[in-house]
Amino acid sequence: MTNGRSIRKRLFSLRPALLSDALGKSGGMDHYLRCFSANCRMAGPAFTLRVHTADILMVGKALSDCPAGHVLIIDGQGERNTALWGAITTECARRKGLEGVVIDGAIRDVAQICRDRLPVFAAAAVPNAGGAEYLGETGIPVQCGGAVVAPGDWIVSDEDGLVVVPAGRLDTALERAEALLKVERSIYAEVRKGRDLGELLRYDELLKTKSSAGGLPQMRFAGPAGKRESASD
């Protein structure tokens, strides 16, 4: 595997949409996680934190422990009425060199965060902050935006949202996404020349194949002797 700087450069040349396609149209976090800051683009390995519902005790500790160039992932268990993050933590994260922050929970201080270049994704904004009573856990697999994120998985984002690229599938996903990008550019070039998209993607062939196979799964039943049966038999 290439080094982190090279990986980040390659990921930035792609988009979460292409990476999701390369992962079999999967990997995207749920749509409710949106970017609150002035910059939505990031690519970095995950540093994970799970907190007790509505509790910020471990957020500062995780911020201190998260290495530069990483994305801090906070599993706030979807609690949207208590803020786990704000303007001061955003300032600290940017000065420390974090790649971004993703919070399955709420934030506050939106007026300041919306002007900041550090990508901050969250589920909601609310004024009241959480307590500081309970221990959380870092460096473990967590749930964030409906996706499982393990430490070291790569998080990539843009205006479309976030995608999780498992560390063990990174090389394959990059190769497939880069191949898809070449095909996509070729399609764009042909469309700009006036070519019909249905012709380029051979929709008629696909529809003909599906029509002959039958519209319902049971209509493709081959029968006990391998002979295709139809509803008219």
N, C-alpha and C positions, 0 to 999 in steps of 0.2 A: 504494500500500500504506500502511496506517496505521502509526503509530509503534510502537516496541517495547512500550511500556507498555500500549497499547490491545490489541495482539496477545496479550500475555501474559494480560490480563484475559479476553479472549474464549476463549483456550485453556483457562484454568482453569475456565470455566463448562461445558466439555465434558469428555469422558473419552477416554483413548486408544482404547477400544473403538469409540466413535462416529467418531473420526478415522480409524481403520483402515477402518471401513465406508465412509467418505467417499472413501478412497483406493482403493476397489475391493477391500476386505478384504485389505489388504497393509500394509506399513510397520512391522509389529511386530518388535521384536527377539526373539531366541530366549528360550524360557522359563527357561533356566538362569541368566540374569542376574536376580538378586533384590536387593531392598532390604535392607541391613543396618542402616540407621539408623532413628531414631524418626519420620521423616517421609518418605513415599514420593512426595509430590506436587511436581512441578516442571514448568516450561515455560520454555524459553530456547533461544537459538541456540547451535549447536555451535561449540566451539573444539577442533580435532582434534590428536591426537598419536599417532604410531606409534613404538613402542619396539622395540629389539632384544629377542628373547626373554629373559625373566628379567633385564632390565637397567633400573635406575631412574635412570640418569644424567640423562635428559631430563625426568623427571617434575617435579622442582623448577623447572626452567627454564620448562616449560609452565605450571606453576602461577603463576609470576611474570608470564608474558605473557598469560595468559587474562584477558580483560576482565570486570569485574563484570557480573552479570546473565547470563553465559553458562554453558553446561554444558560442562565439560571431559570430552571423550571420549578415552579411552586405549585404543588398539588394542594389547593385550598379546599378541595372536596366540593367545589361548585358553590360555596357560600357567597352570595352576592350582596348581602346587606351589611357586611363588615369589611372595611378596607384592610388589606395586608401590605399595601405598598403606597408610597407617596413621592413627593418632590425631593425630599432629602435622600431617600434611598436611591432614587434615580440619579441624582447628582453623584453620589458615592460610586454607583455602578459604572457610570460613564468615566469618571476619573480613574477608576481602577482598571479600565480597559475591557470590561465585559462586552460581549457581542450583543447581548440583548436580554430581555426578561419576558417570561411567559407565565401568567398567573391564572390558574383556574379558580378565580375568585375575583374580588373587587379591589379597586384602587381609589385614591382620592388625590387632591391637588392637580386636577386635570388642566387647569389654566397654565400651570408651569410645565407640566409634562408634555402638553401638546406643542410646545415650542422646542422641546429637547430632541436632539438627533439620535439618542439611544432608543432603539426599538423597544417599546413597552406594549405587550399584548395582554389584555385582561378581558374578563367577562362582563364587568359592569363598573360603574363609578358610584360612590356613596360617601357621605361626609364622615360617618362614625368609624373609628378605628377599633381594631381588635384588642383583646387583653393580652397579658404576658404571663401565663400561668403554667402552660403544659409543654413538655418536651415534644419535639418532632424528630424526624429521621432524615438524614442526608445520605446520598450515595446509594440509593435503593431504586428499584423499578417503581414508577408511580403512574397514576392515571392523570392525564391532562387533556382536556378537550376531547374526551372520548377515545384517546389514543394511549397506548402503553408506551412509556418513555423509560428506557434504561440508561444509566450513566454511560456517556460516550456515544450514544446515538446522535446523529446529526440533525439539527433543527434548521430548516430553511424557510424563509418567509418573503412575501411581497404583498402587494395590495389584494391579492386573492385570498391570503391567509397563510396558514402554516402547514408544513408537511414534516413528518418524522421519517428519517431514513435510518433504519437499524444499522448499527456499526458493522455487523456481519454481512450486510447486503450492499454496503456502500460502493464497492468497486463495480459490481454488476449493475447497480442502479445508475451510476455515472455513465458507464459505457452505453447502456440502453437509452438513457435520456439524451446523450450527445448524438446518438444515431437518429433518434426521433427528431431532434432539432434540425438535422440536415434534411430529413424528409419534409418537415414542416416548411422549411425555407424554400425547398423545391416546389411545394404545392403553392405557396404564396406567389412565387415567380410565375407559375403557369396561370394562376387566377388573374394576375395583373396583365397577362397577355390576352385575356378574354376567354380562357378555357372554362368549360362548365365543370363545377365541382363534382356533380354526380358522375360525369364521364371519368374524371381523374380518379375518383375513389371506387369506380365500377359498381355503383349502386344497383344498376339494372341486373348485373350478374348475381349480385348478392340476393336481391329480391326474388329472382327466378329460382335460385337454389333453395331459398327458404320456402317459396311457394310450392315447389315440387316435393319438398320434404313434409309439407303439412303444417298448418298453422298451430296445431295443438300437439304437445309431446306425445300423446297416445296415438296420434295419426301417423307417427313415424315408427310404430311398432312393426317389427319385421315378421312376426308370426313364429310359431313353434318350429317350422322347417326352414326359416330364413326367408320366406316369401313375404314381401311387403303387402300388408292388408290396408284397405281404405274403408271409409265410412259407407261406400256404396256397395261393398262386397256382400 
